[in-house]
Amino acid sequence: MTGNRKRYSAEFKAKVALEAIRGELTVSQLVAKHGVHQTLINAWKKQAVEGMAGVFSGKAEAAEASHQGEVCQSASKNQPSSASNFQPRFQLQKPVVQGVHG
């Protein structure tokens, strides 16, 4: 199946996430209002809540912005322009290996 995915702007995501955080409407009501799946609304809400701490921490934000700039510069040298804008949705974590107890 080759369908086109709907892409939502950052402004739209922020608007819907803010409505979800406010809690004036249920997620089901937001789904009906905006025509977006509940999984997306919950994910955007989670991203917004997690990102709020960065707004108030100047040092962490500056360090991350610097790191992002370095990554983008090195990526743009090695990748076509469309690939340099790639942002992963999830961070990979190291697997937890449990030892054998004897």
C-alpha positions in Angstrom: 0.0 0.0 0.0 1.5 3.3 -1.1 -0.4 6.1 0.6 0.7 9.6 1.5 1.1 10.3 5.2 -0.5 13.5 6.5 2.1 15.9 7.8 1.1 18.3 10.5 2.8 21.7 11.1 4.5 22.4 14.4 1.9 25.1 15.1 -1.0 22.7 14.7 0.7 20.1 16.9 1.4 22.7 19.6 -2.2 23.9 19.4 -3.7 20.4 19.8 -1.2 19.4 22.5 -2.0 22.6 24.5 -5.7 21.8 24.3 -5.0 18.3 25.5 -2.9 19.6 28.4 -5.6 22.1 29.4 -8.0 19.2 29.8 -11.1 21.3 28.9 -12.0 18.6 26.3 -11.4 14.9 26.4 -9.0 13.2 24.0 -12.1 11.8 22.2 -13.5 15.3 21.8 -10.2 16.5 20.4 -10.2 13.6 17.9 -13.6 14.7 16.7 -12.7 18.4 16.6 -9.4 18.1 14.8 -9.7 14.8 12.9 -6.4 13.4 14.3 -5.9 10.0 15.8 -5.8 9.8 19.6 -2.4 8.2 19.6 -1.0 11.3 17.9 -2.7 13.6 20.4 -1.3 11.7 23.3 2.2 11.6 21.7 2.1 15.4 21.1 0.9 16.0 24.6 3.8 13.9 26.0 6.4 15.7 23.8 5.0 19.1 24.9 5.1 18.2 28.6 8.6 16.7 28.4 9.8 19.7 26.4 8.6 22.3 28.9 11.6 21.7 31.2 13.9 22.8 28.5 12.2 26.2 28.3 13.3 27.0 31.8 16.8 25.6 31.8 19.1 27.9 29.8 22.3 25.9 30.1 20.8 22.6 28.9 19.0 24.3 26.0 22.2 26.1 24.9 24.2 22.9 25.0 21.6 21.0 23.1 21.3 23.8 20.5 25.1 23.8 20.1 25.1 20.0 19.7 22.3 20.1 17.2 24.1 22.7 15.2 27.2 20.5 15.1 25.2 17.4 14.1 23.3 19.4 11.3 26.6 20.8 9.9 28.3 17.4 9.7 25.2 15.8 8.3 24.7 18.4 5.7 28.3 17.8 4.4 27.7 14.1 4.0 24.0 13.9 3.1 21.7 15.4 0.5 19.8 18.4 1.7 16.5 16.5 2.4 18.3 14.0 4.7 19.9 16.8 6.8 16.5 17.7 8.2 15.9 14.2 9.6 15.0 14.1 13.2 14.5 10.7 14.9 11.2 10.2 16.6 12.7 7.9 19.3 16.0 7.7 21.1 17.5 4.2 21.2 18.5 2.9 24.6 21.1 0.3 25.3 19.6 -3.1 26.0 19.6 -4.4 29.5 21.4 -7.7 29.9 20.6 -9.7 33.0 23.4 -11.9 34.2 23.0 -15.5 35.1 22.9 -16.0 38.9 24.4 -19.2 40.1 
